[in-house]
């Protein structure tokens, strides 16, 4: 599963790169900061970087540096599931930003 985790992080980087090429300079990317932020859209560059940073921090913190490297299958599956979830949410955020930029 470590290879799958690395591929998910690479997919996050590629998705942000695609979004950077596709979105206009003044585009805003949705980023949700928890319960206290109903709808937050940040400028394109920080928004795309935040999604990759969340994935990399999750992968490094829990997967590479954390206890999941000890071979615990449940922990490994949890990290893979978390990274897949982050990638899906990132894809939705970038798709929303692209759709919104086309309308405006």
N, C-alpha and C positions, 0 to 999 in steps of 0.2 A: 503493500500500500504506500510506502514512501515515494515510489515512482509516480503513482496516481496523484498524491498530494503535490508533488513538484509540478506535475502537468497542470493541475488546477491553478496553481499560482502563476505559471506561465500563461495560461489562458486569461487570467485576470489582467496581466500586463498587456497582452495582445488586445484585449477588449478595450482597455483604456487608451492604447495607442490608436486603435481604430476610431474610437470616440474623439480623440484629439484631432485626427485628420478630417473627420466627418462634420464635427460641430463648428459653427462660426465662432470667431473670437469672443463675442459678447454672450455666448450661450451660458446657461446655468444648469448645473447637474444636481438632481435631488440627493440629499444626504440626510438621513434621519439620525438625530442625536439622542433619541430616547423619548420617554413619555412627555418631557417638558417641551419638546419641539414638535409642533403639529406638522408643519410642512416647511422644510428648510431646503433652499436651493442656493448653492454656492457657485462662484465663478468656475468656469470650465476647468482650468488647470488644477486648482486645489481640489475640486470635486473628484476629478479622475485620479489624482494622486492618493486621496484619502481611501478610495476603494482598494487600491493596490496595497497601501500601507496596512490596512486592516487584515488583508489576506496574508501578507508577509509576516506581520507580527504574530498572527495566529499560528502560522506554519512554524516559524522559528521558536516562538515561545512555548507552544504546547508540543509540537512535533519533534523538532530537532533538539531543543535544549531541555524540554520537559521529560516527564516520566514515561511518555508513550514510546520512547525509543527502546525501552526495556523489553519490548516484545509482547506487551499486553494487547491482545487482539481487540478487546472492547475499547480501549483508549485510542488505538489506531483508527478504528472504525469511526469513533466519535470525531476525531480530527478531520478525517476525510469527509464526513457528513457536514461538519461546520464549514469547511472550505467550499464544498459544493453549494451549500446554502448561500454563502457570501457571493460566490460567482453568479448564482441565479439572481440574487437581489441586485447585484451590480449590473447585470445585463438588463434588467427591467429599468433601472435608473438611467442607464445610457440610452435605452430605447425611448424612454419618456422624454429625455432631453433632446434627442434627435427629432422626435415627432413634434415637440413644442417649437423647436427652431424652424421647422418647415412651415408651421402655421404663421409664425410671426414675421 
